[in-house]
Amino acid sequence: MAKLLLIQAHPKTNQFSYSLEVAKHFMNTYQQEHPTDIITVRDVFTDEVPPINDLTLDAWLKVKKADTHTLSSEQQHLIDKHDTWLEEFINHDKYVFVNPMYNHFIPAEMKQYIDLVSVARKTFKYTENGLVGLLKGKKSLHIQAAGGYYQPDIKVDLGSQYLNDTMLRFGVTPIESIYIEGMSETPEKATDILNAAISKATTLAATF
């Protein structure tokens, strides 16, 4: 039995979402093929990612100095939420990131989530031989939709490059991807683009 964490970064709108539609088909097939696996959904829009701000940094400094008795109730709540989200990430075996591309990058909420789980001695560590990932043996999938065509030009799609580099830094491999691209640039092909992505998603879900 494995544990899969779905990290979803998409605003709640009434408009059709290509990334969410493909993710839905992936998850439906995954549940059918892995009925005993535990699935957790973390919606970084509606759940509100704990911020890293002045209050957070001050709280971390107090914790580092073993000065936790001076933490305000707001700081303690913030630290607890950070710890809960980080431990949730670490305690899962598979990660599925779902998002639309925003200006060649991932949404700010997903970037904030990555900042939250990028913690030295938790998801990676520094050694005399360089950085070592602490989440080896886990795997990830990135499902991303974009109106134009960006792959395989990774230099243009900075978001997927950043996410892939982050997973490698954590020691997470393999890194799979499903890119749904070109629906705005070639609207006459939108249905075919979506169907091709759904087909790839359902095939991948069986073995992920």
N, C-alpha and C positions, 0 to 999 in steps of 0.2 A: 504494500500500500504506500503510495506516494502522496505528497501534498503539493498542490499547484496554487500559485498566487497570481491572480489576474489583476494587473495594475492598469486601470482605465483612466485616460485623461481626455475627456470629451465633454464639452458643456451640454447641458440638457436643453435641447431645442426641439421644435416640431419638425425640423428639416430631416430628411433622410440622411443617414450617416453610412458611408461606405465602409469605414473602418469598423464601426460597431456591427454592421451587418455581417462582415466577414468573420469577425470575432465570435458572433453568435453561432454561426455554422461550425466554426472550429470547436467551440465549447460543447455544442450539442453532440457532435461526433465523439469528442474526447470523453464525455460522460458515458456514452454508450459503450465505448471501447475500454474504459477504465472505471467500471462501476463502483469499485471499492475505494478509489482515490478521494482524498479530501480536497475540496475546492474553496478557496477564499477569494472574495472580490473586494478590492480596495479601489474605490472611486475617488481619485485625488481632487476632483472638483467638489463633489457634495460632502466628502468627509473632511475637507479643509486640512491640508498638510500643516503640521506644526511648524511655525516659522523659525528661522534662524536669524535673530535680530539682537539688538542691544540687551534685551531682557534675557534671552537665551545665553548669550556669551557671558553675561555676568553670573548667571546661575551655574554654568559649567565651571567657571573659575572658583566659585564657592564650593562646588562638589570636589574639585581637584584639591583644594586646600583643606578638605574635611571640615568645611565650615557650613554644613548643611542646615544647622539650626538658625542661620540667618536668612534662609530662603523665604521669600514671601509665598503666600498661598498660590498666587498666580504663577510664580516661578516653579514651585513644586509640581503643580498641575502640568506645566509645560514640559518639565523634565520627565515626568511619568509618561506623558503622551509620546515623547520622543523615544523613550525606552521601549514602550509597547510596540510602536510601529517598527523599530529596528529589529526587535526580537522576532516579530512576526515575519519579517523578510528573511532573516537568517534561518528560521525554523521551517522554511518551505524548500522543496526540492526542485521545483520548476517555476519559471517566471514567464508570464505572457504580458507584454507591454502593448497597449492599444492606444493609438492617438492619430489625429490629423496632423499634417505638417503645417506649422505656422512660420512663415517667412524663413524657409530653409532650416527650421529647427523644430524641436519638440515644444509643446506648450509649456509655459512658465511653471504651471503646477507640477508637471512631471519632472522638470529640472529641479524644482524645490524638493521633490520626493527623492531624487537621486542624491541630492546634497545630504538629506537626512540619513540615508543608509550608507553613505560613503564615510565610514568611521574606522580610523586606524585601530588595529588590534581586535576589530570585530569582523569586518568584511575583507580587510587586507592588512598587511603589516610590512614594516620596513626592516630589512636585514642588511648585513654587510655585503651581501651579493645582490642587493636591489630589492625592489618591491615584490611581495609574494601574496597571491590571492588566498583567502581563507575559505572560499566556498567551492572548492574543487569537488567534482562529482555531480554538480547541479547543471541544469541546462536552461536556455532562455529562447524566447520567440518574440520578435518585434513585428507587429501588424500596424502598418502606417498607410494612410491615404493622402494623396496629393492631386491637385487639379491638373498639374503639368507633369512632364516627364523629367525625372531626375536620376534614376538608376540606369546604368551602373556608375555614374559620375559621382563618386562619394564626396568629392570636394564641394559639390553643390548641395548635396543633402548632408548638411552638417549635423543634424539631429541624429540620424542613424549612425553616423560615424562616432559621435559622442557616446551614444548608448552602447554600441559595440565595444568601444574602448573601455567603457566602465565595466562591462561584463568580463572582459579579459583581465582587467585589473583585479577583479574579485576572484578570478580563477574559474569563472563559469564558462564551460564549453560542453557541447556545441552551441553555437549561436545561430538560430534559424531566423528567417525573415520572410514576410509576405508583404510586398509593396503593391498597393492599388493605385495606379497612376494614369493620368492623361484624360480623365473624364471631362475636364473643362476645356482642355486644349483640343481634344477630338471627341466632342459630345456624341457623334454618331457611332462611336465605338464603346460608349459607356457600358452598355449592357454586356458586351463581350468581355470587357475588362473586368467587370464585377464577377461574371460567371467563371472566368479563368482563375480569379483569386479565390473564389469559394471552392472550386475544385482542388486547388492546391492546399487550401486550409483543411478540407475534409480528409484528404490523403495524408497530410502531415499529422493530423490529430490522432490517427490510428496508431502511430508509432512514437509519438512524442512522450 
